[in-house]
Amino acid sequence: MFITFEGPDGSGKTTQLHSLHGYLQEAGLPVLLLREPGGTEIGDQIRHVLHDTRNVAMQPRAEVLLYSASRAQLTGEVIVPALRSGKVVLCDRYAESTMAYQGYGHRFDLVLLSAITAFATGGVRPDLIIYLDIEAEEGLRRKIRSFQAGEGEWNRMDQKELEFHRRAREGYLSMAAAEPDRWFVLDGTLSVDVLQRAIRQRVRGLLAQGPDSERAGEEVR
Ligand code: TYD
């Protein structure tokens, strides 16, 4: 079972992901927690290049390929073996981040980008994408607040203009609307506890069904 978390920066997905991870571990499930970009030794080196705020000269095409390279490494080295051995894999961002940020954000051709992404992942796709929705402005406000409080990092992507982040969010909403069965859309302004309850309920349902069965879409706002 492969579950990813997506959302604009500052949507609170990392908090929710860690809480779900703890819950599944306590339930005795073999569960693996990963994040993108990074998650492998090579991927972490790529992450460093991608996030370095001095790399303002990075070309958007290079950005696509670096995120994809990190994902290819993580998928082949970690995700596929873990899924094969029956683990539940939780990942903080995956291919849908590239579609949202590089596709909608940089306005690259989405069909071409899907092909690059499919090449990088070897066709691996999440069974469920948990999407925490928040307006780009509010997300960035939250991110600045937590950075000022000494939590989290301020990276090269955060310093892109607000319009870029707005387009990424619109991209997420379009993708979620197009595939409601695979996306679980939540209002990221709800309380941490309410969100976590909804996520646990959805994941319990999914685990009970197994990865191959038909799933009904559901939306909690
Ligand atoms: P990170 O510090 O991990 O932030 P967050 O906690 O919000 O996930 O930074 C990841 C940044 O990289 C974030 O701004 C989104 C961006 N990103 C892309 O633009 N494309 C991608 O494919 C991925 C995985 C991330």
Residues whose N, C-alpha, C, O or C-beta is under 5 A from the ligand:
A	BS01	TYD	D9 G10 E36 P37 Y67 R93 Y94 S97 T98 Y101 M157 D158
